[in-house]
Amino acid sequence: PCVVKFYADWCPPCRAISPEFSRLSQEYPEVEFLAVNVDRMGSVSRRNYVNAMPTFLFYNDGKEVGRIIGADIRSVQNHIRELFA
């Protein structure tokens, strides 16, 4: 299982949620947490249809199984529990 956060350095909500995303990676060591900077990795963002930041994509067995748009860490945590627990 994997959670990918798409973010931009200039995005205030992205900066605000970053510590909480790091905390979740400690709380759920069985889940891989990745971060993609949309300005540096535009092709990856476009390939995944990311148009707003932050966007969180959830993968299991290489397939997207969920998506959250916006800095709602509670929803991200709930998705992790529902999908990977």
Contacts in CASP RR format, 6 or more apart in sequence:
PFRMAT RR
TARGET T0000
AUTHOR 0000-0000-0000
METHOD contacts of the structure
MODEL  1
PCVVKFYADWCPPCRAISPEFSRLSQEYPEVEFLAVNVDRMGSVSRRNYV
NAMPTFLFYNDGKEVGRIIGADIRSVQNHIRELFA
1 30 0 8 1.000
1 31 0 8 1.000
1 32 0 8 1.000
1 58 0 8 1.000
1 59 0 8 1.000
1 60 0 8 1.000
1 83 0 8 1.000
1 84 0 8 1.000
2 31 0 8 1.000
2 32 0 8 1.000
2 33 0 8 1.000
2 34 0 8 1.000
2 58 0 8 1.000
2 59 0 8 1.000
2 60 0 8 1.000
2 62 0 8 1.000
3 24 0 8 1.000
3 31 0 8 1.000
3 32 0 8 1.000
3 33 0 8 1.000
3 34 0 8 1.000
3 56 0 8 1.000
3 57 0 8 1.000
3 58 0 8 1.000
3 59 0 8 1.000
3 76 0 8 1.000
3 80 0 8 1.000
4 34 0 8 1.000
4 35 0 8 1.000
4 36 0 8 1.000
4 48 0 8 1.000
4 56 0 8 1.000
4 57 0 8 1.000
4 59 0 8 1.000
5 14 0 8 1.000
5 17 0 8 1.000
5 21 0 8 1.000
5 33 0 8 1.000
5 34 0 8 1.000
5 35 0 8 1.000
5 36 0 8 1.000
5 54 0 8 1.000
5 55 0 8 1.000
5 56 0 8 1.000
6 35 0 8 1.000
6 36 0 8 1.000
6 38 0 8 1.000
6 45 0 8 1.000
6 48 0 8 1.000
6 50 0 8 1.000
6 53 0 8 1.000
6 54 0 8 1.000
6 55 0 8 1.000
6 56 0 8 1.000
6 57 0 8 1.000
7 14 0 8 1.000
7 18 0 8 1.000
7 35 0 8 1.000
7 36 0 8 1.000
7 37 0 8 1.000
7 38 0 8 1.000
7 53 0 8 1.000
7 54 0 8 1.000
8 14 0 8 1.000
8 37 0 8 1.000
8 38 0 8 1.000
8 39 0 8 1.000
8 53 0 8 1.000
9 15 0 8 1.000
9 37 0 8 1.000
9 39 0 8 1.000
10 39 0 8 1.000
11 53 0 8 1.000
11 54 0 8 1.000
13 53 0 8 1.000
13 54 0 8 1.000
13 70 0 8 1.000
13 71 0 8 1.000
14 53 0 8 1.000
14 54 0 8 1.000
14 71 0 8 1.000
16 71 0 8 1.000
17 54 0 8 1.000
17 71 0 8 1.000
17 73 0 8 1.000
20 73 0 8 1.000
21 33 0 8 1.000
21 35 0 8 1.000
21 73 0 8 1.000
21 76 0 8 1.000
22 33 0 8 1.000
24 33 0 8 1.000
24 73 0 8 1.000
24 76 0 8 1.000
24 77 0 8 1.000
24 80 0 8 1.000
25 31 0 8 1.000
25 33 0 8 1.000
28 80 0 8 1.000
28 84 0 8 1.000
30 84 0 8 1.000
31 80 0 8 1.000
31 84 0 8 1.000
36 44 0 8 1.000
36 45 0 8 1.000
38 45 0 8 1.000
38 50 0 8 1.000
38 53 0 8 1.000
48 57 0 8 1.000
48 64 0 8 1.000
50 57 0 8 1.000
52 69 0 8 1.000
52 70 0 8 1.000
53 70 0 8 1.000
54 69 0 8 1.000
54 70 0 8 1.000
54 71 0 8 1.000
55 67 0 8 1.000
55 68 0 8 1.000
55 69 0 8 1.000
55 70 0 8 1.000
56 67 0 8 1.000
56 68 0 8 1.000
56 69 0 8 1.000
56 70 0 8 1.000
56 76 0 8 1.000
56 79 0 8 1.000
57 64 0 8 1.000
57 66 0 8 1.000
57 67 0 8 1.000
58 64 0 8 1.000
58 65 0 8 1.000
58 66 0 8 1.000
58 67 0 8 1.000
58 68 0 8 1.000
58 79 0 8 1.000
58 80 0 8 1.000
58 83 0 8 1.000
59 65 0 8 1.000
60 83 0 8 1.000
60 84 0 8 1.000
65 83 0 8 1.000
66 79 0 8 1.000
66 83 0 8 1.000
68 75 0 8 1.000
68 76 0 8 1.000
68 79 0 8 1.000
END
